[in-house]
Amino acid sequence: MKRLRLLILQLLVAVVIIGIWHVGSTVKIPAGIISQKAFFPLDPFFFSTPLAVFERTWRDFYTGVIWYHLGITLLETALAFVIGAAGGVLVGFWFARQQLIAAVFDPYVKMANALPRVVLAPI
């Protein structure tokens, strides 16, 4: 019974989030309540409606066009991993062989390592 209750609560959270998304992207707040102009809480330029997103996703999978784009994304991800790993290994060997270089760059390497990975995502 606990698993069923947990599943229902998890689905309820998803429904509430999608509901907030839908209301925020379709209901316009009238002028004078918060600002001088009427506006959508979620600007349609940046946020589509959930229904439009699900329709587009369904169409892309149904027609098969999504597989091309997923393939490109997978290729770019693999190439980025290989380039980053190779660069990291080369710099690591360079630091291991050149103690002065390692000592000079040590605080910067530690600073970069202390950054949360999420901060680097937009780069």
KOLLUM-975465 format. One record per residue: residue number from 1; x, y, z of N, C-alpha, C, O in turn. Coordinates in Angstrom, 1 decimal. Each point is the difference from the previous one (the first is absolute). Layout:
BEGIN
{site NUM; {X; Y; Z}; {X; Y; Z}; {X; Y; Z}; {X; Y; Z}} ...
This chain:
BEGIN
{site 1; {0.8; -1.2; 0.0}; {-0.8; 1.2; 0.0}; {0.9; 1.3; 0.0}; {-0.4; 1.0; -0.6}} {site 2; {1.5; -1.1; 1.3}; {0.9; 1.2; 0.0}; {0.5; 0.3; -1.4}; {0.1; 1.2; -0.3}} {site 3; {0.2; -2.2; -0.5}; {0.5; 0.3; -1.3}; {-1.0; 0.6; -0.9}; {0.3; 0.9; -0.8}} {site 4; {-1.6; -1.4; 0.9}; {-1.0; 0.6; -0.8}; {-0.3; 1.5; 0.4}; {-0.2; 0.8; -0.8}} {site 5; {0.3; -0.5; 2.1}; {-0.2; 1.3; 0.5}; {1.1; 0.9; -0.5}; {-0.2; 1.2; -0.5}} {site 6; {1.4; -1.7; 0.5}; {1.2; 0.8; -0.4}; {-0.2; 0.3; -1.5}; {0.3; 1.1; -0.5}} {site 7; {-0.6; -2.1; -0.3}; {-0.2; 0.1; -1.4}; {-1.1; 1.1; -0.3}; {0.2; 0.8; -0.9}} {site 8; {-1.3; -0.9; 1.6}; {-1.1; 1.0; -0.2}; {0.5; 1.4; 0.3}; {-0.3; 1.0; -0.7}} {site 9; {1.1; -0.8; 1.8}; {0.5; 1.3; 0.4}; {1.0; 0.5; -1.1}; {0.0; 1.2; -0.3}} {site 10; {0.8; -2.1; -0.2}; {1.0; 0.4; -1.0}; {-0.7; 0.5; -1.3}; {0.3; 1.0; -0.6}} {site 11; {-1.4; -1.8; 0.2}; {-0.8; 0.4; -1.2}; {-0.7; 1.3; 0.3}; {-0.1; 0.8; -0.9}} {site 12; {-0.4; -0.6; 2.1}; {-0.6; 1.3; 0.3}; {0.9; 1.2; -0.1}; {-0.4; 1.0; -0.5}} {site 13; {1.6; -1.2; 0.9}; {1.0; 1.1; -0.1}; {0.2; 0.3; -1.5}; {0.1; 1.2; -0.4}} {site 14; {0.1; -2.2; -0.4}; {0.1; 0.2; -1.5}; {-1.2; 0.7; -0.6}; {0.2; 0.9; -0.8}} {site 15; {-1.4; -1.3; 1.2}; {-1.2; 0.7; -0.5}; {0.0; 1.4; 0.5}; {-0.4; 0.9; -0.8}} {site 16; {0.7; -0.6; 2.0}; {0.0; 1.4; 0.5}; {1.0; 0.8; -0.8}; {-0.3; 1.2; -0.3}} {site 17; {1.5; -1.7; 0.1}; {1.0; 0.8; -0.7}; {-0.4; 0.3; -1.4}; {0.1; 1.1; -0.5}} {site 18; {-0.7; -2.1; -0.2}; {-0.4; 0.2; -1.4}; {-1.2; 0.9; 0.0}; {-0.2; 0.8; -0.9}} {site 19; {-0.7; -0.8; 1.9}; {-1.1; 0.9; 0.2}; {0.5; 1.4; 0.1}; {-0.5; 1.0; -0.6}} {site 20; {1.5; -0.8; 1.5}; {0.5; 1.4; 0.2}; {0.7; 0.5; -1.3}; {-0.2; 1.2; -0.4}} {site 21; {0.9; -2.1; -0.3}; {0.6; 0.4; -1.3}; {-1.1; 0.4; -1.0}; {0.1; 1.0; -0.7}} {site 22; {-1.2; -1.8; 0.7}; {-1.1; 0.3; -1.0}; {-0.6; 1.4; 0.3}; {-0.2; 0.8; -0.8}} {site 23; {-0.2; -0.6; 2.1}; {-0.6; 1.2; 0.4}; {0.9; 1.2; -0.2}; {-0.4; 1.0; -0.5}} {site 24; {1.7; -1.2; 0.8}; {0.9; 1.1; -0.1}; {0.3; 0.4; -1.5}; {0.3; 1.1; -0.3}} {site 25; {-0.5; -2.1; -0.6}; {0.3; 0.3; -1.4}; {-1.3; 0.4; -0.8}; {0.1; 0.3; -1.2}} {site 26; {-1.3; -0.5; 1.8}; {-1.2; 0.3; -0.8}; {-0.9; 1.1; 0.6}; {-0.7; 0.6; -0.7}} {site 27; {0.8; -0.3; 2.0}; {-0.8; 1.0; 0.7}; {0.7; 1.3; 0.1}; {1.1; 0.0; 0.5}} {site 28; {-1.7; 1.0; -1.1}; {0.6; 1.3; 0.1}; {-0.4; 0.8; 1.2}; {-1.2; 0.0; 0.3}} {site 29; {2.1; 0.6; 0.4}; {-0.3; 0.8; 1.2}; {-0.4; 1.4; -0.5}; {0.8; 0.6; -0.7}} {site 30; {-2.0; -0.1; 1.1}; {-0.4; 1.3; -0.5}; {0.8; 1.1; 0.5}; {0.7; -0.1; 1.0}} {site 31; {-0.8; 1.2; -1.8}; {0.8; 1.2; 0.4}; {-0.5; 0.6; 1.3}; {-1.2; -0.1; 0.3}} {site 32; {2.1; 0.7; 0.4}; {-0.4; 0.7; 1.3}; {0.2; -0.9; 1.2}; {0.0; 0.6; 1.1}} {site 33; {0.0; -1.9; -1.2}; {0.1; -0.8; 1.2}; {1.5; -0.1; 0.5}; {0.2; 0.3; 1.2}} {site 34; {0.7; -0.5; -2.1}; {1.4; -0.1; 0.4}; {0.8; 1.1; -0.8}; {0.9; 0.6; 0.6}} {site 35; {-1.2; -0.4; -1.8}; {0.7; 1.0; -0.8}; {-1.0; 0.8; -0.9}; {-1.2; -0.3; 0.1}} {site 36; {1.7; 1.2; -0.8}; {-0.8; 0.9; -0.8}; {-0.6; -0.7; -1.3}; {-1.0; 0.4; -0.5}} {site 37; {1.7; -1.5; 0.1}; {-0.4; -0.7; -1.2}; {-0.4; -1.4; 0.4}; {0.5; -0.6; 1.0}} {site 38; {-1.4; 0.0; -1.8}; {-0.4; -1.4; 0.2}; {1.1; -0.8; -0.5}; {0.8; 0.3; -0.9}} {site 39; {-0.6; -1.5; 1.6}; {1.2; -0.8; -0.4}; {-0.3; -1.5; 0.4}; {-0.9; -0.3; 0.8}} {site 40; {1.6; -0.6; -1.4}; {0.0; -1.4; 0.3}; {1.0; -0.2; 1.1}; {1.2; 0.5; -0.2}} {site 41; {-1.4; -1.3; 1.3}; {1.0; -0.3; 0.9}; {1.2; -0.7; -0.6}; {1.2; 0.3; 0.4}} {site 42; {-1.5; -1.2; -1.3}; {1.1; -0.7; -0.8}; {-0.1; 0.5; -1.4}; {-0.9; -0.3; -0.8}} {site 43; {1.8; 1.1; 0.4}; {0.0; 0.7; -1.3}; {0.0; -1.0; -1.1}; {0.8; -0.9; -0.1}} {site 44; {-1.8; 0.9; -0.8}; {-0.2; -0.9; -1.1}; {1.3; -0.1; -0.9}; {0.1; -1.0; -0.7}} {site 45; {0.7; 2.1; 0.6}; {1.2; 0.0; -0.8}; {0.9; -1.1; 0.5}; {0.8; -0.6; -0.7}} {site 46; {-0.7; 0.4; 2.0}; {0.9; -0.9; 0.7}; {-0.7; -1.4; 0.4}; {0.7; -1.0; 0.0}} {site 47; {-1.9; 1.1; 0.3}; {-0.7; -1.2; 0.5}; {-1.2; -0.3; -0.9}; {-1.0; 0.8; -0.1}} {site 48; {1.0; -2.0; -0.5}; {-1.2; -0.5; -0.7}; {-0.9; -0.6; 1.0}; {0.3; -0.2; 1.1}} {site 49; {-1.5; -0.2; -1.6}; {-1.0; -0.6; 0.9}; {0.4; -1.5; 0.1}; {0.7; -0.5; -0.9}} {site 50; {-1.1; -0.2; 2.0}; {0.3; -1.4; 0.1}; {-0.5; -0.8; -1.2}; {0.6; -0.9; -0.5}} {site 51; {-1.9; 1.2; 0.1}; {-0.6; -0.7; -1.1}; {0.8; 0.1; -1.3}; {0.2; -1.0; -0.7}} {site 52; {0.3; 2.2; 0.4}; {0.8; 0.2; -1.2}; {1.3; -0.8; 0.1}; {0.4; -0.5; -1.0}} {site 53; {0.2; 0.5; 2.2}; {1.2; -0.8; 0.1}; {-0.2; -1.5; -0.2}; {0.8; -0.6; -0.7}} {site 54; {-1.9; 0.1; 1.3}; {-0.3; -1.4; -0.1}; {-0.4; -0.4; -1.4}; {0.4; -1.0; -0.5}} {site 55; {-1.1; 1.9; -0.2}; {-0.4; -0.3; -1.4}; {1.3; 0.0; -0.9}; {0.1; -0.9; -0.8}} {site 56; {0.8; 1.8; 1.0}; {1.2; 0.1; -0.8}; {0.9; -1.2; 0.3}; {0.5; -0.6; -1.0}} {site 57; {-0.4; 0.2; 2.2}; {0.7; -1.2; 0.4}; {-0.6; -1.3; -0.7}; {0.8; -0.8; -0.5}} {site 58; {-2.1; 0.7; 0.6}; {-0.7; -1.2; -0.6}; {0.3; 0.0; -1.5}; {0.3; -1.0; -0.5}} {site 59; {-0.5; 2.2; -0.1}; {0.2; 0.0; -1.5}; {1.4; -0.3; -0.4}; {0.2; -0.7; -1.0}} {site 60; {0.8; 1.2; 1.8}; {1.4; -0.3; -0.4}; {0.3; -1.5; 0.2}; {0.7; -0.5; -0.9}} {site 61; {-1.2; -0.1; 1.9}; {0.2; -1.4; 0.1}; {-0.8; -0.8; -1.0}; {0.5; -1.0; -0.6}} {site 62; {-1.7; 1.4; 0.3}; {-0.8; -0.7; -0.9}; {0.5; 0.0; -1.5}; {0.0; -1.0; -0.7}} {site 63; {0.5; 2.2; 0.4}; {0.6; 0.1; -1.4}; {1.4; -0.5; -0.1}; {0.6; -0.3; -1.1}} {site 64; {0.1; 0.2; 2.3}; {1.4; -0.5; 0.0}; {1.0; 1.0; -0.1}; {1.2; -0.3; 0.0}} {site 65; {-1.6; 1.6; -0.1}; {1.0; 1.1; -0.2}; {0.9; 0.1; 1.3}; {1.1; 0.6; -0.1}} {site 66; {-1.6; -1.0; 1.2}; {0.7; 0.2; 1.2}; {1.3; -0.8; 0.1}; {0.9; 0.4; 0.6}} {site 67; {-0.9; -1.5; -1.3}; {1.2; -0.9; 0.1}; {1.2; 0.7; -0.6}; {1.1; -0.2; 0.4}} {site 68; {-1.3; 1.0; -1.5}; {1.1; 0.7; -0.6}; {0.6; 1.0; 1.1}; {1.2; 0.0; 0.2}} {site 69; {-2.0; 0.7; 0.4}; {0.4; 1.0; 1.0}; {0.6; -0.6; 1.2}; {1.0; 0.5; 0.6}} {site 70; {-1.6; -1.6; -0.1}; {0.6; -0.8; 1.1}; {1.4; -0.5; -0.4}; {0.9; 0.0; 0.9}} {site 71; {-0.7; -0.5; -2.1}; {1.3; -0.4; -0.5}; {1.0; 1.0; 0.0}; {1.1; -0.2; 0.5}} {site 72; {-1.5; 1.4; -0.9}; {1.0; 1.2; 0.0}; {0.4; 0.3; 1.4}; {1.1; 0.3; 0.3}} {site 73; {-2.1; -0.2; 0.6}; {0.2; 0.3; 1.4}; {1.0; -1.1; 0.7}; {0.9; 0.4; 0.7}} {site 74; {-1.2; -1.6; -1.0}; {0.9; -1.1; 0.5}; {1.4; 0.1; -0.5}; {1.0; -0.1; 0.7}} {site 75; {-0.9; 0.4; -2.0}; {1.4; 0.2; -0.6}; {0.7; 1.2; 0.6}; {1.2; -0.1; 0.4}} {site 76; {-1.9; 1.2; -0.2}; {0.6; 1.2; 0.6}; {0.4; -0.3; 1.5}; {1.1; 0.5; 0.4}} {site 77; {-1.9; -1.2; 0.3}; {0.3; -0.4; 1.4}; {1.2; -0.9; 0.0}; {0.9; 0.3; 0.9}} {site 78; {-0.8; -1.3; -1.7}; {1.1; -0.9; 0.0}; {1.3; 0.8; -0.4}; {1.1; -0.3; 0.6}} {site 79; {-1.2; 1.1; -1.6}; {1.2; 0.8; -0.4}; {0.5; 0.9; 1.1}; {1.2; 0.1; 0.2}} {site 80; {-2.1; 0.6; 0.4}; {0.3; 0.9; 1.2}; {0.7; -0.8; 1.1}; {1.0; 0.4; 0.6}} {site 81; {-1.5; -1.6; -0.3}; {0.6; -0.8; 1.0}; {1.4; -0.5; -0.4}; {0.9; 0.1; 0.8}} {site 82; {-0.7; -0.5; -2.0}; {1.3; -0.5; -0.5}; {1.0; 1.2; 0.0}; {1.1; -0.1; 0.5}} {site 83; {-1.5; 1.3; -1.0}; {0.9; 1.1; 0.0}; {0.3; 0.5; 1.4}; {1.2; 0.3; 0.3}} {site 84; {-2.2; -0.3; 0.6}; {0.3; 0.5; 1.3}; {0.9; -1.0; 0.8}; {0.9; 0.4; 0.7}} {site 85; {-1.2; -1.7; -0.9}; {0.8; -1.0; 0.7}; {1.5; 0.0; -0.5}; {0.9; -0.1; 0.8}} {site 86; {-0.8; 0.2; -2.2}; {1.4; 0.0; -0.5}; {0.7; 1.3; 0.5}; {1.2; -0.1; 0.3}} {site 87; {-1.9; 1.2; -0.3}; {0.7; 1.2; 0.5}; {0.3; -0.1; 1.4}; {1.1; 0.5; 0.4}} {site 88; {-1.9; -1.0; 0.4}; {0.3; -0.2; 1.4}; {1.1; -0.9; 0.3}; {0.9; 0.3; 0.9}} {site 89; {-0.8; -1.4; -1.7}; {1.2; -0.9; 0.2}; {1.3; 0.7; -0.4}; {1.0; -0.1; 0.7}} {site 90; {-1.1; 0.8; -1.8}; {1.3; 0.7; -0.5}; {0.4; 1.1; 1.0}; {1.2; 0.1; 0.4}} {site 91; {-2.1; 0.7; 0.1}; {0.3; 1.0; 1.0}; {0.5; -0.7; 1.3}; {0.9; 0.5; 0.7}} {site 92; {-1.5; -1.6; -0.3}; {0.4; -0.8; 1.2}; {1.4; -0.5; -0.1}; {0.8; 0.1; 0.9}} {site 93; {-0.4; -0.6; -2.1}; {1.3; -0.5; -0.2}; {1.0; 1.2; 0.0}; {1.1; -0.1; 0.5}} {site 94; {-1.5; 1.2; -1.1}; {0.8; 1.2; 0.0}; {0.3; 0.5; 1.4}; {1.1; 0.3; 0.3}} {site 95; {-2.1; -0.3; 0.5}; {0.2; 0.4; 1.4}; {0.8; -0.9; 0.8}; {0.8; 0.4; 0.8}} {site 96; {-0.9; -1.7; -1.1}; {0.8; -1.0; 0.7}; {1.5; 0.1; -0.4}; {0.9; -0.3; 0.8}} {site 97; {-0.6; 0.7; -2.0}; {1.4; 0.1; -0.5}; {0.6; 1.3; 0.3}; {1.2; 0.1; 0.2}} {site 98; {-2.0; 1.0; 0.0}; {0.5; 1.3; 0.2}; {-0.5; 0.5; 1.4}; {-1.1; 0.5; 0.1}} {site 99; {1.9; -0.7; 0.9}; {-0.4; 0.4; 1.4}; {-0.3; 1.5; 0.1}; {-1.0; 0.4; 0.7}} {site 100; {1.8; 0.4; -1.4}; {-0.2; 1.5; 0.1}; {-1.4; 0.3; -0.6}; {-0.7; 0.8; 0.6}} {site 101; {0.4; -1.3; -1.8}; {-1.2; 0.3; -0.6}; {-1.2; -0.5; 0.9}; {-1.0; 0.7; 0.1}} {site 102; {1.1; -1.9; 0.5}; {-1.0; -0.5; 0.8}; {-0.2; 0.9; 1.2}; {-1.1; 0.3; 0.4}} {site 103; {2.2; 0.2; 0.2}; {-0.1; 0.9; 1.2}; {-0.7; 1.3; -0.4}; {-0.7; 0.6; 0.8}} {site 104; {1.1; -0.1; -2.0}; {-0.6; 1.3; -0.4}; {-1.5; -0.1; -0.2}; {-0.8; 0.9; 0.4}} {site 105; {0.4; -2.0; -1.1}; {-1.5; -0.1; -0.3}; {-0.8; -0.7; 1.1}; {-1.2; -0.1; -0.1}} {site 106; {1.9; -0.4; 1.2}; {-0.7; -0.7; 1.0}; {-1.2; 0.8; 0.6}; {-1.1; -0.6; 0.1}} {site 107; {1.2; 1.8; 0.3}; {-1.2; 0.7; 0.6}; {-1.1; 0.1; -1.0}; {-1.2; 0.0; 0.4}} {site 108; {1.5; 0.2; -1.7}; {-1.1; 0.2; -1.0}; {-0.7; -1.4; -0.3}; {-1.2; 0.0; -0.2}} {site 109; {2.0; -1.0; 0.3}; {-0.6; -1.4; -0.2}; {-0.9; -0.3; 1.2}; {-1.1; -0.5; -0.2}} {site 110; {1.6; 0.8; 1.4}; {-0.9; -0.2; 1.2}; {-1.2; 0.9; -0.1}; {-1.1; -0.5; 0.4}} {site 111; {1.2; 1.7; -0.8}; {-1.2; 0.9; -0.1}; {-1.0; -0.5; -1.0}; {-1.2; 0.0; 0.3}} {site 112; {1.7; -0.5; -1.5}; {-0.9; -0.5; -1.0}; {-0.6; -1.3; 0.5}; {-1.2; -0.2; -0.3}} {site 113; {1.9; -0.6; 1.0}; {-0.6; -1.2; 0.5}; {-1.0; 0.2; 1.1}; {-0.9; -0.8; 0.2}} {site 114; {1.0; 1.9; 0.5}; {-1.0; 0.3; 1.1}; {-1.3; 0.6; -0.6}; {-1.0; 0.0; 0.7}} {site 115; {1.0; 0.4; -2.0}; {-1.3; 0.5; -0.5}; {-1.0; -1.1; -0.2}; {0.4; -1.1; -0.4}} {site 116; {-1.6; 1.3; 0.7}; {-1.1; -1.0; -0.3}; {0.0; -0.2; -1.6}; {0.1; 1.0; -0.7}} {site 117; {-0.3; -2.2; 0.3}; {-0.1; -0.3; -1.4}; {-1.1; 0.7; -0.7}; {0.1; 0.3; -1.2}} {site 118; {-1.2; 0.0; 1.9}; {-1.1; 0.7; -0.6}; {0.4; 1.4; -0.5}; {-0.6; 0.5; -1.0}} {site 119; {1.5; 0.1; 1.7}; {0.5; 1.3; -0.4}; {0.6; 0.0; -1.4}; {0.0; 1.0; -0.7}} {site 120; {0.7; -2.1; 0.4}; {0.7; -0.1; -1.2}; {-0.9; -0.4; -1.2}; {0.4; 0.1; -1.2}} {site 121; {-1.6; -0.5; 1.5}; {-0.9; -0.4; -1.1}; {-0.3; 1.0; -1.1}; {0.1; -0.3; -1.2}} {site 122; {-0.3; 1.6; 1.5}; {-0.3; 1.0; -1.0}; {1.2; 0.2; -0.9}; {-0.1; 0.5; -1.2}} {site 123; {1.3; -0.8; 1.6}; {1.2; 0.2; -0.7}; {0.0; -1.0; -1.1}; {1.0; 0.0; -0.9}} 
